[in-house]
């Protein structure tokens, strides 16, 4: 929403896996690990359609005070099929659609559209 093309965030394995899932799904252009040991960062290139950002909204579902878990049957389409839920499962970070196909549930992290 700020109109930035790139951003850098401190490295965490979960954050990097989420960024890779967003690249695979087409919401961001690229995510790269940079740096060594304590100074590791994730360099993210955002994706735009002309001047409009590819990501128009994000809603956190699980919060530290209220974790939300769902079985694969409870993962319904987001925004009438125009958005995605991202779920952390025993098989890694997946979209809701992929988790339903693999028949695994887990913690619903966020919804993006």
C-alpha positions as CSV (number, residue, x, y, z in Angstrom):
1,X,0.0,0.0,0.0
2,X,3.0,2.3,0.5
3,X,4.0,1.9,-3.1
4,X,7.4,0.3,-2.4
5,X,9.0,-2.1,-4.9
6,X,11.3,-3.9,-2.4
7,X,11.5,-4.5,1.3
8,X,13.9,-6.1,3.6
9,X,12.9,-8.0,6.8
10,X,15.0,-9.8,9.4
11,X,15.4,-13.5,8.6
12,X,13.3,-16.1,10.3
13,X,12.8,-19.6,8.8
14,X,9.0,-19.4,9.1
15,X,8.9,-16.0,7.4
16,X,11.1,-17.2,4.6
17,X,8.9,-20.3,4.0
18,X,5.8,-18.0,3.9
19,X,7.6,-15.7,1.4
20,X,8.5,-18.7,-0.8
21,X,4.9,-19.8,-0.7
22,X,3.8,-16.3,-1.7
23,X,6.2,-16.4,-4.7
24,X,4.9,-19.8,-5.7
25,X,1.3,-18.5,-5.6
26,X,2.2,-15.3,-7.5
27,X,1.6,-12.6,-4.9
28,X,5.2,-11.5,-4.8
29,X,7.9,-11.5,-7.4
30,X,10.9,-12.9,-5.5
31,X,12.3,-13.6,-2.0
32,X,16.0,-14.1,-1.4
33,X,18.1,-14.9,1.7
34,X,21.0,-12.5,2.1
35,X,23.7,-12.0,4.7
36,X,25.3,-14.3,7.2
37,X,24.8,-15.5,10.7
38,X,23.2,-12.7,12.8
39,X,22.8,-10.2,9.9
40,X,20.6,-12.4,7.7
41,X,17.7,-10.7,6.0
42,X,15.0,-11.6,3.5
43,X,15.0,-9.3,0.4
44,X,11.5,-9.3,-1.1
45,X,10.5,-7.9,-4.5
46,X,6.8,-7.0,-4.6
47,X,4.7,-7.7,-7.7
48,X,2.6,-5.0,-9.4
49,X,0.1,-5.0,-12.3
50,X,1.0,-1.7,-13.8
51,X,0.6,0.7,-10.8
52,X,-1.7,-1.5,-8.8
53,X,-0.1,-3.9,-6.3
54,X,-0.9,-7.6,-6.7
55,X,-1.7,-7.8,-3.0
56,X,-4.8,-5.8,-2.2
57,X,-5.4,-7.0,1.4
58,X,-4.2,-9.2,4.2
59,X,-6.1,-10.3,7.3
60,X,-4.4,-12.2,10.1
61,X,-6.4,-15.1,11.3
62,X,-4.2,-16.7,14.0
63,X,-2.9,-14.3,16.6
64,X,-0.6,-15.0,19.6
65,X,-3.6,-14.7,21.9
66,X,-6.0,-16.6,19.7
67,X,-4.7,-19.5,17.6
68,X,-7.0,-20.8,15.0
69,X,-6.7,-24.4,13.8
70,X,-8.7,-26.1,11.1
71,X,-9.0,-29.6,9.7
72,X,-8.9,-29.9,5.9
73,X,-12.7,-30.1,5.7
74,X,-13.0,-26.7,7.4
75,X,-10.7,-24.9,4.9
76,X,-13.2,-23.1,2.7
77,X,-12.5,-20.7,-0.3
78,X,-11.5,-17.2,0.6
79,X,-13.2,-14.1,-0.9
80,X,-15.4,-16.3,-3.1
81,X,-12.3,-18.0,-4.7
82,X,-10.4,-14.7,-5.3
83,X,-8.2,-15.0,-2.2
84,X,-6.2,-17.6,-0.4
85,X,-5.7,-18.9,3.2
86,X,-2.2,-19.9,4.2
87,X,-1.9,-22.8,6.6
88,X,1.1,-24.2,8.4
89,X,0.8,-28.0,8.3
90,X,3.1,-30.9,9.2
91,X,4.1,-30.9,5.5
92,X,5.1,-27.2,5.5
93,X,3.3,-23.9,4.6
94,X,0.5,-24.5,2.1
95,X,-2.5,-22.6,0.7
96,X,-5.9,-23.7,1.9
97,X,-6.6,-25.3,-1.5
98,X,-3.4,-27.3,-1.4
99,X,-4.1,-28.5,2.2
100,X,-7.5,-29.7,1.2
101,X,-6.1,-31.6,-1.7
102,X,-3.4,-33.2,0.5
103,X,-6.0,-33.8,3.3
104,X,-4.0,-32.1,6.0
105,X,-5.1,-29.5,8.5
106,X,-3.1,-27.1,10.6
107,X,-2.9,-23.5,11.9
108,X,-4.5,-20.9,9.7
109,X,-2.0,-18.1,9.5
110,X,-3.6,-15.4,7.3
111,X,-5.9,-14.7,4.5
112,X,-4.7,-12.7,1.4
113,X,-6.4,-11.3,-1.6
